[in-house]
Amino acid sequence: IGSRPPTSAATPASFLMSDHGQRHGPLRNSMQGKLEESLPLMSIALSRQLMSRKKDAAEMLRTNANRLTTPVDIHRTLLNLSGLRDSTTLEASGASLTSYSLIDEAVPETRSCSDAGIPTHWCSCLRLKKIQEPSSNELAVRAARFAVNQMNSATEPFRHLCHELQLGNVTEAEVSLASEDLARRERHVSWRYVAYNAENSALLAAGYLTLRLVTEPNGGLFEASVQFGLQRSRFGSPLLLLSSTSEASRINRYGSQAHCVTEVAPHLRKFCLCRTGVSDSPS
């Protein structure tokens, strides 16, 4: 987000928004590709007339360029510019989200993805702690199996069309932690209590795992997010609690593997390997 006078004096502000980056292929397999999948471009340019009328609009926009902003805030800003009556809250996905006019208000520095209604899988405000040798790490492997089970649960109603998937390998695993600025604030409990001992075994903790895993027999490469919790049991051994964040990205192309659900369940194409008529291999 920045400020720069539009070419048309009659336009109070110009908005330019792109779509996300590549969702499949070699570029998506990099950190740059991961960020581009989650972060579309948003550019805002203010007219001289608007900046003359709202003296602090440009400075407020510059401030918010370094804050966590979402389409909810763009919606509120557009309402503000159009002179329509607006509200500071917006109902979305069953939650009430606070919105900010980006030329009138400073978005709080402490705003988290949870505050903004952004699922952890798409959150770019997290530090990632890499787990070494994830294929032999019990927490990573169990979480990966859980993620594959969630994929199979999604395709279960179409089992007559789609093969059941199996976990092939866990190639990468990272624990999601809050950024250093957010981690200093006590309220981000679910991200702070994550720790590993010298043997790389999880201590009593709670947090999120981002996994890079391969499924068979479709050769699918996925990036999945799983929430975990470790609790002491009455018998002394910790219990591992897992829950899906309902998000998984297919990184390599599925080609014609999912042709059988293209019409009946297009949202399952990334998970489905059709039982017949498959010609393309993943790439």
BALOBA-1460 file (C-alpha; in Angstrom, 3 decimals):
// residues 283
<rec num="1" residu="i" x="0.000" y="0.000" z="0.000"/>
<rec num="2" residu="g" x="1.326" y="3.454" z="-0.859"/>
<rec num="3" residu="s" x="0.211" y="6.910" z="-1.847"/>
<rec num="4" residu="r" x="0.696" y="8.522" z="-5.232"/>
<rec num="5" residu="p" x="-1.612" y="10.950" z="-7.053"/>
<rec num="6" residu="p" x="-3.809" y="9.296" z="-9.727"/>
<rec num="7" residu="t" x="-3.681" y="10.761" z="-13.232"/>
<rec num="8" residu="s" x="-7.352" y="11.759" z="-13.089"/>
<rec num="9" residu="a" x="-8.073" y="14.653" z="-10.750"/>
<rec num="10" residu="a" x="-11.732" y="13.594" z="-10.559"/>
<rec num="11" residu="t" x="-10.774" y="10.273" z="-8.983"/>
<rec num="12" residu="p" x="-10.254" y="10.510" z="-5.192"/>
<rec num="13" residu="a" x="-8.246" y="7.284" z="-5.129"/>
<rec num="14" residu="s" x="-7.198" y="4.440" z="-7.416"/>
<rec num="15" residu="f" x="-7.047" y="0.801" z="-6.299"/>
<rec num="16" residu="l" x="-5.068" y="-1.896" z="-8.095"/>
<rec num="17" residu="m" x="-5.341" y="-5.483" z="-6.896"/>
<rec num="18" residu="s" x="-3.811" y="-8.596" z="-8.399"/>
<rec num="19" residu="d" x="-4.740" y="-12.236" z="-7.989"/>
<rec num="20" residu="h" x="-2.502" y="-14.675" z="-6.120"/>
<rec num="21" residu="g" x="0.660" y="-16.083" z="-7.675"/>
<rec num="22" residu="q" x="1.218" y="-19.563" z="-9.092"/>
<rec num="23" residu="r" x="-0.430" y="-22.368" z="-7.163"/>
<rec num="24" residu="h" x="1.409" y="-25.220" z="-8.877"/>
<rec num="25" residu="g" x="4.830" y="-26.003" z="-10.234"/>
<rec num="26" residu="p" x="8.485" y="-25.403" z="-9.299"/>
<rec num="27" residu="l" x="8.016" y="-21.752" z="-8.267"/>
<rec num="28" residu="r" x="5.250" y="-22.669" z="-5.802"/>
<rec num="29" residu="n" x="7.682" y="-25.136" z="-4.265"/>
<rec num="30" residu="s" x="9.815" y="-22.203" z="-3.027"/>
<rec num="31" residu="m" x="9.301" y="-19.762" z="-0.146"/>
<rec num="32" residu="q" x="8.641" y="-17.011" z="-2.695"/>
<rec num="33" residu="g" x="5.900" y="-19.145" z="-4.237"/>
<rec num="34" residu="k" x="4.384" y="-19.870" z="-0.837"/>
<rec num="35" residu="l" x="4.123" y="-16.157" z="-0.070"/>
<rec num="36" residu="e" x="2.736" y="-15.327" z="-3.512"/>
<rec num="37" residu="e" x="-0.045" y="-17.883" z="-3.056"/>
<rec num="38" residu="s" x="-1.160" y="-16.116" z="0.130"/>
<rec num="39" residu="l" x="-0.465" y="-12.468" z="-0.710"/>
<rec num="40" residu="p" x="-2.080" y="-10.790" z="-3.738"/>
<rec num="41" residu="l" x="-0.808" y="-7.328" z="-4.662"/>
<rec num="42" residu="m" x="-2.795" y="-4.329" z="-3.390"/>
<rec num="43" residu="s" x="-1.816" y="-0.797" z="-4.410"/>
<rec num="44" residu="i" x="-3.693" y="2.380" z="-3.432"/>
<rec num="45" residu="a" x="-2.966" y="5.820" z="-4.901"/>
<rec num="46" residu="l" x="-4.562" y="8.988" z="-3.489"/>
<rec num="47" residu="s" x="-5.382" y="12.117" z="-5.477"/>
<rec num="48" residu="r" x="-3.983" y="15.535" z="-4.566"/>
<rec num="49" residu="q" x="-7.536" y="16.730" z="-3.905"/>
<rec num="50" residu="l" x="-8.135" y="13.975" z="-1.374"/>
<rec num="51" residu="m" x="-4.785" y="14.543" z="0.331"/>
<rec num="52" residu="s" x="-5.574" y="18.256" z="0.507"/>
<rec num="53" residu="r" x="-8.937" y="17.543" z="2.093"/>
<rec num="54" residu="k" x="-7.657" y="14.811" z="4.426"/>
<rec num="55" residu="k" x="-4.307" y="16.132" z="5.607"/>
<rec num="56" residu="d" x="-3.197" y="12.910" z="7.306"/>
<rec num="57" residu="a" x="-4.578" y="10.436" z="4.735"/>
<rec num="58" residu="a" x="-1.247" y="9.798" z="2.989"/>
<rec num="59" residu="e" x="0.664" y="9.366" z="6.239"/>
<rec num="60" residu="m" x="-2.014" y="7.023" z="7.591"/>
<rec num="61" residu="l" x="-1.809" y="4.969" z="4.409"/>
<rec num="62" residu="r" x="1.979" y="4.714" z="4.739"/>
<rec num="63" residu="t" x="1.581" y="3.564" z="8.337"/>
<rec num="64" residu="n" x="-0.919" y="0.888" z="7.376"/>
<rec num="65" residu="a" x="1.351" y="-0.339" z="4.574"/>
<rec num="66" residu="n" x="3.376" y="-2.054" z="7.301"/>
<rec num="67" residu="r" x="0.382" y="-3.455" z="9.189"/>
<rec num="68" residu="l" x="-1.715" y="-6.573" z="8.658"/>
<rec num="69" residu="t" x="-4.558" y="-5.523" z="6.337"/>
<rec num="70" residu="t" x="-7.270" y="-7.545" z="4.587"/>
<rec num="71" residu="p" x="-10.052" y="-7.098" z="2.001"/>
<rec num="72" residu="v" x="-12.351" y="-6.244" z="4.918"/>
<rec num="73" residu="d" x="-10.333" y="-3.047" z="5.400"/>
<rec num="74" residu="i" x="-10.411" y="-2.278" z="1.671"/>
<rec num="75" residu="h" x="-14.204" y="-2.615" z="1.799"/>
<rec num="76" residu="r" x="-14.408" y="-0.157" z="4.692"/>
<rec num="77" residu="t" x="-12.043" y="2.275" z="2.966"/>
<rec num="78" residu="l" x="-14.158" y="2.202" z="-0.204"/>
<rec num="79" residu="l" x="-17.292" y="2.871" z="1.835"/>
<rec num="80" residu="n" x="-15.528" y="5.792" z="3.477"/>
<rec num="81" residu="l" x="-14.415" y="7.263" z="0.141"/>
<rec num="82" residu="s" x="-17.869" y="6.863" z="-1.396"/>
<rec num="83" residu="g" x="-19.543" y="8.632" z="1.520"/>
<rec num="84" residu="l" x="-21.770" y="5.649" z="2.245"/>
<rec num="85" residu="r" x="-22.697" y="4.784" z="5.780"/>
<rec num="86" residu="d" x="-20.338" y="2.135" z="7.071"/>
<rec num="87" residu="s" x="-19.766" y="0.003" z="10.146"/>
<rec num="88" residu="t" x="-16.590" y="-0.902" z="11.990"/>
<rec num="89" residu="t" x="-17.610" y="-4.564" z="12.060"/>
<rec num="90" residu="l" x="-18.412" y="-7.020" z="9.312"/>
<rec num="91" residu="e" x="-19.914" y="-10.476" z="9.638"/>
<rec num="92" residu="a" x="-17.786" y="-13.021" z="7.769"/>
<rec num="93" residu="s" x="-17.622" y="-16.814" z="8.104"/>
<rec num="94" residu="g" x="-19.690" y="-16.703" z="11.275"/>
<rec num="95" residu="a" x="-17.318" y="-14.269" z="12.991"/>
<rec num="96" residu="s" x="-17.534" y="-10.552" z="13.616"/>
<rec num="97" residu="l" x="-14.421" y="-8.886" z="12.193"/>
<rec num="98" residu="t" x="-13.274" y="-5.368" z="13.009"/>
<rec num="99" residu="s" x="-12.442" y="-3.334" z="9.917"/>
<rec num="100" residu="y" x="-10.415" y="-0.151" z="9.487"/>
<rec num="101" residu="s" x="-10.515" y="2.674" z="6.980"/>
<rec num="102" residu="l" x="-6.911" y="2.710" z="5.803"/>
<rec num="103" residu="i" x="-6.845" y="6.468" z="5.207"/>
<rec num="104" residu="d" x="-8.439" y="7.405" z="8.535"/>
<rec num="105" residu="e" x="-7.311" y="4.881" z="11.134"/>
<rec num="106" residu="a" x="-4.132" y="3.089" z="12.092"/>
<rec num="107" residu="v" x="-4.497" y="-0.678" z="12.040"/>
<rec num="108" residu="p" x="-3.208" y="-1.967" z="15.421"/>
<rec num="109" residu="e" x="0.370" y="-3.228" z="15.421"/>
<rec num="110" residu="t" x="-0.821" y="-6.147" z="17.534"/>
<rec num="111" residu="r" x="-3.379" y="-7.337" z="14.985"/>
<rec num="112" residu="s" x="-2.950" y="-11.061" z="14.430"/>
<rec num="113" residu="c" x="-4.180" y="-13.356" z="11.683"/>
<rec num="114" residu="s" x="-6.749" y="-14.652" z="14.157"/>
<rec num="115" residu="d" x="-7.983" y="-11.095" z="14.799"/>
<rec num="116" residu="a" x="-8.276" y="-10.517" z="11.043"/>
<rec num="117" residu="g" x="-10.051" y="-13.806" z="10.332"/>
<rec num="118" residu="i" x="-7.125" y="-15.262" z="8.357"/>
<rec num="119" residu="p" x="-6.716" y="-19.055" z="8.679"/>
<rec num="120" residu="t" x="-3.308" y="-20.135" z="9.930"/>
<rec num="121" residu="h" x="-2.589" y="-21.933" z="6.641"/>
<rec num="122" residu="w" x="-2.652" y="-18.569" z="4.836"/>
<rec num="123" residu="c" x="-1.028" y="-16.479" z="7.579"/>
<rec num="124" residu="s" x="2.244" y="-14.805" z="6.547"/>
<rec num="125" residu="c" x="2.961" y="-13.256" z="9.963"/>
<rec num="126" residu="l" x="4.465" y="-16.386" z="11.470"/>
<rec num="127" residu="r" x="8.022" y="-17.418" z="12.140"/>
<rec num="128" residu="l" x="8.702" y="-21.008" z="11.130"/>
<rec num="129" residu="k" x="10.903" y="-23.305" z="13.197"/>
<rec num="130" residu="k" x="12.119" y="-26.160" z="11.015"/>
<rec num="131" residu="i" x="11.946" y="-29.709" z="12.357"/>
<rec num="132" residu="q" x="15.043" y="-31.670" z="11.390"/>
<rec num="133" residu="e" x="14.544" y="-35.064" z="9.714"/>
<rec num="134" residu="p" x="10.741" y="-34.776" z="9.640"/>
<rec num="135" residu="s" x="10.264" y="-38.267" z="8.191"/>
<rec num="136" residu="s" x="11.553" y="-39.717" z="11.476"/>
<rec num="137" residu="n" x="9.937" y="-37.170" z="13.808"/>
<rec num="138" residu="e" x="6.944" y="-38.726" z="15.565"/>
<rec num="139" residu="l" x="4.979" y="-35.487" z="15.850"/>
<rec num="140" residu="a" x="5.480" y="-34.611" z="12.171"/>
<rec num="141" residu="v" x="4.619" y="-38.102" z="10.918"/>
<rec num="142" residu="r" x="1.494" y="-38.398" z="13.054"/>
<rec num="143" residu="a" x="0.341" y="-34.952" z="11.977"/>
<rec num="144" residu="a" x="0.987" y="-35.846" z="8.318"/>
<rec num="145" residu="r" x="-1.040" y="-39.047" z="8.642"/>
<rec num="146" residu="f" x="-3.805" y="-37.026" z="10.221"/>
<rec num="147" residu="a" x="-3.747" y="-34.579" z="7.299"/>
<rec num="148" residu="v" x="-3.985" y="-37.430" z="4.772"/>
<rec num="149" residu="n" x="-6.884" y="-38.921" z="6.734"/>
<rec num="150" residu="q" x="-8.634" y="-35.556" z="6.443"/>
<rec num="151" residu="m" x="-8.119" y="-35.626" z="2.673"/>
<rec num="152" residu="n" x="-9.597" y="-39.126" z="2.521"/>
<rec num="153" residu="s" x="-12.548" y="-38.033" z="4.640"/>
<rec num="154" residu="a" x="-13.244" y="-35.291" z="2.101"/>
<rec num="155" residu="t" x="-13.284" y="-37.765" z="-0.806"/>
<rec num="156" residu="e" x="-15.102" y="-40.547" z="1.095"/>
<rec num="157" residu="p" x="-18.535" y="-39.734" z="-0.433"/>
<rec num="158" residu="f" x="-16.906" y="-40.267" z="-3.847"/>
<rec num="159" residu="r" x="-14.905" y="-43.383" z="-2.998"/>
<rec num="160" residu="h" x="-16.449" y="-45.144" z="-5.999"/>
<rec num="161" residu="l" x="-14.636" y="-42.532" z="-8.117"/>
<rec num="162" residu="c" x="-11.491" y="-41.647" z="-6.137"/>
<rec num="163" residu="h" x="-8.727" y="-43.825" z="-4.743"/>
<rec num="164" residu="e" x="-7.949" y="-43.653" z="-1.035"/>
<rec num="165" residu="l" x="-4.620" y="-41.898" z="-0.479"/>
<rec num="166" residu="q" x="-1.722" y="-43.078" z="1.653"/>
<rec num="167" residu="l" x="1.103" y="-41.079" z="3.196"/>
<rec num="168" residu="g" x="4.244" y="-41.569" z="1.131"/>
<rec num="169" residu="n" x="6.746" y="-39.285" z="2.867"/>
<rec num="170" residu="v" x="7.085" y="-36.145" z="4.975"/>
<rec num="171" residu="t" x="9.644" y="-33.967" z="3.212"/>
<rec num="172" residu="e" x="9.417" y="-30.832" z="5.389"/>
<rec num="173" residu="a" x="7.855" y="-29.877" z="8.713"/>
<rec num="174" residu="e" x="7.840" y="-26.536" z="10.480"/>
<rec num="175" residu="v" x="6.299" y="-25.260" z="13.681"/>
<rec num="176" residu="s" x="4.521" y="-21.949" z="13.250"/>
<rec num="177" residu="l" x="5.412" y="-19.308" z="15.816"/>
<rec num="178" residu="a" x="4.322" y="-15.692" z="16.042"/>
<rec num="179" residu="s" x="6.696" y="-13.105" z="14.571"/>
<rec num="180" residu="e" x="9.141" y="-11.666" z="17.102"/>
<rec num="181" residu="d" x="7.088" y="-8.495" z="17.552"/>
<rec num="182" residu="l" x="3.909" y="-10.454" z="18.202"/>
<rec num="183" residu="a" x="5.671" y="-13.057" z="20.320"/>
<rec num="184" residu="r" x="6.591" y="-10.357" z="22.856"/>
<rec num="185" residu="r" x="2.910" y="-9.847" z="23.599"/>
<rec num="186" residu="e" x="1.423" y="-12.283" z="26.080"/>
<rec num="187" residu="r" x="-1.904" y="-12.720" z="24.292"/>
<rec num="188" residu="h" x="-0.612" y="-15.039" z="21.548"/>
<rec num="189" residu="v" x="-0.665" y="-18.065" z="23.830"/>
<rec num="190" residu="s" x="-1.367" y="-20.731" z="21.215"/>
<rec num="191" residu="w" x="1.826" y="-19.866" z="19.314"/>
<rec num="192" residu="r" x="4.146" y="-19.223" z="22.260"/>
<rec num="193" residu="y" x="4.053" y="-22.517" z="24.096"/>
<rec num="194" residu="v" x="6.011" y="-24.549" z="21.582"/>
<rec num="195" residu="a" x="9.310" y="-26.067" z="22.620"/>
<rec num="196" residu="y" x="11.671" y="-28.890" z="21.672"/>
<rec num="197" residu="n" x="14.314" y="-30.613" z="23.714"/>
<rec num="198" residu="a" x="17.780" y="-31.613" z="22.555"/>
<rec num="199" residu="e" x="16.447" y="-34.865" z="21.079"/>
<rec num="200" residu="n" x="13.999" y="-32.867" z="18.931"/>
<rec num="201" residu="s" x="10.999" y="-34.345" z="20.732"/>
<rec num="202" residu="a" x="8.037" y="-32.112" z="21.439"/>
<rec num="203" residu="l" x="7.511" y="-31.121" z="25.051"/>
<rec num="204" residu="l" x="4.087" y="-30.235" z="26.434"/>
<rec num="205" residu="a" x="3.037" y="-27.645" z="23.907"/>
<rec num="206" residu="a" x="0.365" y="-26.307" z="21.597"/>
<rec num="207" residu="g" x="0.723" y="-24.795" z="18.173"/>
<rec num="208" residu="y" x="0.533" y="-25.335" z="14.432"/>
<rec num="209" residu="l" x="2.542" y="-27.521" z="12.091"/>
<rec num="210" residu="t" x="3.070" y="-26.709" z="8.437"/>
<rec num="211" residu="l" x="3.850" y="-29.915" z="6.576"/>
<rec num="212" residu="r" x="5.165" y="-30.696" z="3.113"/>
<rec num="213" residu="l" x="4.128" y="-34.255" z="2.324"/>
<rec num="214" residu="v" x="3.833" y="-36.704" z="-0.560"/>
<rec num="215" residu="t" x="0.797" y="-38.938" z="-1.039"/>
<rec num="216" residu="e" x="0.497" y="-42.201" z="-2.932"/>
<rec num="217" residu="p" x="-0.567" y="-43.594" z="-5.347"/>
<rec num="218" residu="n" x="-1.165" y="-40.199" z="-7.000"/>
<rec num="219" residu="g" x="2.284" y="-38.720" z="-6.317"/>
<rec num="220" residu="g" x="0.615" y="-35.624" z="-4.875"/>
<rec num="221" residu="l" x="2.798" y="-32.987" z="-3.215"/>
<rec num="222" residu="f" x="0.845" y="-31.106" z="-0.553"/>
<rec num="223" residu="e" x="1.410" y="-28.352" z="1.965"/>
<rec num="224" residu="a" x="-0.943" y="-28.862" z="4.898"/>
<rec num="225" residu="s" x="-1.519" y="-27.147" z="8.245"/>
<rec num="226" residu="v" x="-2.399" y="-29.098" z="11.368"/>
<rec num="227" residu="q" x="-3.079" y="-27.781" z="14.854"/>
<rec num="228" residu="f" x="-1.601" y="-29.849" z="17.663"/>
<rec num="229" residu="g" x="-1.675" y="-29.971" z="21.425"/>
<rec num="230" residu="l" x="0.191" y="-32.088" z="23.937"/>
<rec num="231" residu="q" x="-1.456" y="-32.694" z="27.285"/>
<rec num="232" residu="r" x="-0.440" y="-34.718" z="30.307"/>
<rec num="233" residu="s" x="-2.556" y="-37.806" z="30.806"/>
<rec num="234" residu="r" x="-3.505" y="-39.476" z="34.055"/>
<rec num="235" residu="f" x="-1.028" y="-42.241" z="33.189"/>
<rec num="236" residu="g" x="1.928" y="-39.878" z="32.864"/>
<rec num="237" residu="s" x="2.453" y="-40.098" z="29.100"/>
<rec num="238" residu="p" x="1.444" y="-37.025" z="27.090"/>
<rec num="239" residu="l" x="-1.593" y="-37.243" z="24.831"/>
<rec num="240" residu="l" x="-1.281" y="-35.835" z="21.326"/>
<rec num="241" residu="l" x="-4.372" y="-33.943" z="20.184"/>
<rec num="242" residu="l" x="-4.662" y="-33.063" z="16.510"/>
<rec num="243" residu="s" x="-7.169" y="-30.979" z="14.587"/>
<rec num="244" residu="s" x="-7.125" y="-29.906" z="10.964"/>
<rec num="245" residu="t" x="-7.256" y="-26.264" z="9.945"/>
<rec num="246" residu="s" x="-9.245" y="-27.484" z="6.898"/>
<rec num="247" residu="e" x="-6.581" y="-26.136" z="4.569"/>
<rec num="248" residu="a" x="-4.161" y="-27.925" z="2.256"/>
<rec num="249" residu="s" x="-2.449" y="-26.710" z="-0.906"/>
<rec num="250" residu="r" x="-1.646" y="-29.061" z="-3.790"/>
<rec num="251" residu="i" x="1.754" y="-27.869" z="-5.000"/>
<rec num="252" residu="n" x="2.270" y="-30.068" z="-8.054"/>
<rec num="253" residu="r" x="-0.254" y="-30.293" z="-10.881"/>
<rec num="254" residu="y" x="-2.922" y="-32.970" z="-10.783"/>
<rec num="255" residu="g" x="-3.510" y="-32.841" z="-14.561"/>
<rec num="256" residu="s" x="-6.270" y="-35.245" z="-15.603"/>
<rec num="257" residu="q" x="-5.963" y="-37.328" z="-12.414"/>
<rec num="258" residu="a" x="-9.217" y="-35.824" z="-11.120"/>
<rec num="259" residu="h" x="-11.254" y="-35.770" z="-14.353"/>
<rec num="260" residu="c" x="-14.020" y="-37.860" z="-12.760"/>
<rec num="261" residu="v" x="-14.940" y="-35.172" z="-10.189"/>
<rec num="262" residu="t" x="-14.509" y="-32.102" z="-12.384"/>
<rec num="263" residu="e" x="-18.274" y="-31.695" z="-12.705"/>
<rec num="264" residu="v" x="-19.636" y="-33.335" z="-9.554"/>
<rec num="265" residu="a" x="-17.094" y="-32.115" z="-6.955"/>
<rec num="266" residu="p" x="-14.562" y="-29.667" z="-8.430"/>
<rec num="267" residu="h" x="-13.340" y="-28.682" z="-4.944"/>
<rec num="268" residu="l" x="-11.932" y="-32.213" z="-4.536"/>
<rec num="269" residu="r" x="-9.776" y="-32.205" z="-7.660"/>
<rec num="270" residu="k" x="-6.559" y="-31.647" z="-5.716"/>
<rec num="271" residu="f" x="-7.242" y="-34.751" z="-3.586"/>
<rec num="272" residu="c" x="-8.826" y="-37.144" z="-6.070"/>
<rec num="273" residu="l" x="-7.047" y="-39.791" z="-8.132"/>
<rec num="274" residu="c" x="-9.728" y="-41.233" z="-10.386"/>
<rec num="275" residu="r" x="-9.972" y="-45.010" z="-10.499"/>
<rec num="276" residu="t" x="-10.136" y="-45.089" z="-14.310"/>
<rec num="277" residu="g" x="-8.958" y="-43.068" z="-17.289"/>
<rec num="278" residu="v" x="-5.923" y="-41.343" z="-15.718"/>
<rec num="279" residu="s" x="-3.285" y="-40.367" z="-18.268"/>
<rec num="280" residu="d" x="-1.296" y="-37.470" z="-16.783"/>
<rec num="281" residu="s" x="1.428" y="-37.875" z="-14.202"/>
<rec num="282" residu="p" x="1.959" y="-35.107" z="-11.597"/>
<rec num="283" residu="s" x="4.587" y="-32.490" z="-12.354"/>
